Amino acid sequence: MLLSVKNLNVSYGDILVVRDVSLEVEEGEVVGIVGESGCGKSTMLHALMQLDPNISAKSETYLFDGEDLDHFGEEDWRRLRGKKMAMIFQNAEMAMDPMKKIAHQFYETVRMHEKKRKKIQCLKCAEEWMKKLNLSDTKRILNSYPYELSGGMCQRIAIAVAMMNDPKLILADEPTSALDVTSQAEAVKTMIQLKQQYHTSMILVTHNMGVVAQLADKVGVMYGGEMVEWGTTAEILKTPAHPYTRALLDAIPKMDGTISEGIAGKPPEYGKERKGCVFAPRCMYKKEECESGKINCYERSKTHWVRCKAS
């Protein structure tokens, strides 16, 4: 097991945003995390990499590549970030330094972990990775600023930068949502290539079920800061058990042009006391016991569980 997280809780000050989330990632596996905006997906990713100083994260278990990350200090995290665990942000261009050329972005990434590596070696490696990701005219790209390149190119460059140090795990925070349809297709093709050729493990946060269907081996469904369902991609897409998962899938526009009416009600407010199922106020299948007491996880198979009494 490459990554094992059990009962992760993430807070902004006194406000609990992510509650008791558990997940596992095998080597070479892609895990998709889906859910509506504000459900805690990106917050969970930032907590896993300790990127945001404003959040507090605690977990019962946090093991990565044989190390216990719960006891890591800042120097330990500096050694890990960008080397063994890398991040691809939602808007790649905004994540880059606009005052520095692409060549410097690559060079900085390597030098953080390999002080003795010469710049010419770093740039040669950068060109090799860009060519692997179907980026031509590499010398022009290296001599460009981020704002001089298209969104799709910036996204593939961000992936190349993330891969420069051969990480074991990539955390991808909605890497296609800021792109047009053509650039989305290019980015997905690139990530499929990483999975198939380099066996890179990945946690992929996305709204796009099409991306999940193409890329993910397993899927976790989040709602209101909780993981409400977990299973293989086939189990989640073909036999969804949680009412929220079914509502998410129903919201995908059909080929005949019909569009879902959506889910009645509003998402839960963070910071308020919760009782029972977090989805109960919006659920058409709720029972009386759904609105009080703890909702446990129920196994439907060895790989598929759901946090729901009504399923």
N, C-alpha and C positions, 0 to 999 in steps of 0.2 A: 504493500500500500504506500503510495507516494505521499498523500495528504489525508489526514484524519482529524476532523474537527467535531467535538461533541459539546452540545449545549452552549453555543456561543451567544453571549448577550452583549449588545452594543448600545451605548447611551450617549446622548448629547447633554452634558450636565446631569440633571436629575430626570431627564426624559428618556425612557427606554424605547429604542427604535427597533432593534432586532432582538427577538426573544427565543431562546432555546433552539437555535438552529444547529443542526448536525448534518454533516456531509462527508463523503469520502471520494477520493479521486485516485484511480489506479494509474500506473505508468502507461503513457501512450493513449490515455482516455480523455475524451472531451465531455464535460458536464455542462449542460445548458441550464441557466436559471431564468425562469420567466415569471411575469407578473406585471400588473399595471404600474404606472408611474407613482412613486411615493411609497412603494411596498417595502423598501429597504434593501433592494438588490445591490445598488452601487455602494451604499453604506457598508454592507457586509463585505464587499470586495476591498474597500479602503481599510476596513478593520483587519482583514486577513493580512494585509501588507503593511499595517501600521503607518498609513500615509497621512492621516489627518490628526493633528495635535488636539483638535477640539472634541474628539470622540474618545470614549473610554470603552475598552473591550475586555471582557472576561469570559473564560471558557473552562469547562471541566477538563477537556483534553484538546491540545493543539500540537499535533505531531506532523512534521514535514521532513521527508527524506532522512528519517532516523533521528531527527533532532526535536527536542521539546522547546517549541517557540514561546511557550508561556513564560519561560525564565530568561528570555533574551533581553539584553540591554541595547542601548542605541548603537554601540559599535558593532554588536552582533547583527543587528538589522541592516546596518550600512554594508556589511560584508555580504549579506544575503540578497538584498534588493538589487535587481539588475543583473545579478550573477546567476543565482539558482532560481529566483522567482522574478518575473518581469511583468510589466503592466502595459496594456494598450488602451489608451483613453478614447472616449467617445468622439471627441473632435481633435484629430491628430495635429492639425495645424496650430490650434490654440495651445496644445500641450508643448509645442516646441518654442524655443527662444527665437522671437522674430528678429533679433539683432544679430543672430549668428547664422552663418551658412550651414547647409546640411552636412558638409564635411566635418565641421566642428561638433555637430550634434553626435555623430558617430564616434569621433575621437574622444569626446568627454565620457561617453558611455563605457568605452573600453578602459580608459585611463583610471577611472574610479576603482577598478579592480586589478589592473595590470600596469603598474607604474613604469615598468621597464620597456613596455611595448612601444616601438617607434611609430610616429605618425604615418609614415609611408606604409607600414605593415597594416595599420588600422584601416587606412583608406583602401588598400588592396582587398582586404577582407570585406569592407563595406560594398565595394563594387561587385564582388563575387555574390554577396547576398542579394543585392539588387537585381542582378542578372537571373538568379534563381527564382526571383519573384516577378520575372518578366518585365523588368524596367530597363529600357535601352537608353543610350546616350547618358551613361552613368557619370561621365566627367562633367557634363553640363549640369546635371542634377546636384552633384557634390558642390559645385560652385554657385548654386542658387540659394536664395533665401526661401523659407517656407511659403511666404505669400506669393511667390512667383510660380508656384506649382499648383496643379489641380487638387481637389479634395481626394480623389482616388489615388493619385500619386503620393500625396502626403500620408494617406492611410497605409499604403504598402511600404513606404519608407519607415513609418512607425513600427511596423511589423519587423522589418529588417533590422532596425535599431534594437528592438526587443530581443532578436535572435542572435545578436553579435557575440554575446557571451555564452551561447549554448545553454539557456536556462532549462530546467526540468519542468517548470510550470509557468504558463502564461495566464494572467488574469486579464480578460478582454471585456471592457466596460462599454457595451453597446457600440462595437466598432463599425457598424454599418448604418446606424440611424441618421447620421449627419450627411449621408452621401446620396447622390441621385441614383436612379435604378441601375444605370450602366456601371457606375463606380461600385455600387453594392455587389453586383455580380462579380466584379474583379476581386474585391476584398474577400468574398466568400470562397472564390476559387483559390486564392492565395492561402487561406486558412485550411482548406481541404488538403492542399499540397503539404503544408506543415504537418498535418496529421498523418498523411499517408507515407510521405517520404522520410520525415524526421522523427516520427512518433512522439511529437511534442504534446505533453498533457496540457489541458486548457480548461479554465472555468469561463464560460461565455455567458455574459448577461445580455439579454436581448428581449425586444418586444416581438421580434419577427419569428413566427412559428415555421416559416419556410426555411429560415437559416437553421433553426433547431433540427428540423427534419433532415437537412442535408449534412449537418456537422456533428450533432451530439450523439453520444452513446447512451447517456443517461440524462434525465431531466428532473429538476427540482422546481416545484411551483410555489411561489411565495405570495402571501396575502397579509397585509397588516403587520409586517415584520416577522411573520412566522412561516415556516416551511409546512405547507398543508398537504403536499403529496410528493412522492418520490418514486421513480421507477425507470425502467429502460425507455428509450424513445418510443419504441413500438407500443409499450404498455400505456404510456401517457397519451399518445396520439390516437390509439385505436380503442383502448378500454379505460378511459378516464374515470376515476372513482369519485373524486371530490366535486361537489356542485360548482365550485368556483372554477376548477379546471375545465369542466364541461362548458361553462359560460364563456371562458376565454376562447375555447375552440369554436363555439357557436358564433363568436364575434368576427371570425374570419369571413370576409366577403365571399359569396358563392359565385361560381362560374356563370350562373344565370342572372347575376346582378343584384340578387337579394342581399340585404344588409341586416345584421342583427339589431334588435331594438335596444340591446345593452342590458345592464343589470340595474334594477331599481335600487334607489337609496344611494348612500354616500360611503366612501371608504372610512375606516375607523380613525378617530383622532388620537394621536399619540399623547401620552401623559395622563390619560384618563384611566381609571380603574376598569379592568376587564373581568367579566365573569363568563365562563362557558366558551363556546366557539367564537372566534373572532369574526367569522363570516355569518353567524346566525342572524343578525339584523337584516341581511339582504337575501337570505336563503329561502327559497320557496319550499324546500323539503324539510325544514327544521322541525324538530320535536321539542317537547317541553324541556327535556333533560339537556338539550343542546345549549340552553341559555344559562345554565348554572353548572358549577363543578368543572373539574379538569377534563379536557378532551384528550384522550390517549391516542397513540398511533396504532392502527390495526393493519396487520399483514394480510395482503391479498395473494402474495407469492413471496419467494425468497428475495426477489429484487424489487418488489412493489409494495409500498405502504401508503396509508392515507390517514390523516388526522380528522376523522369524521364519524359520528355515530349514526348518521342517517344514510350513509352510502351502502 
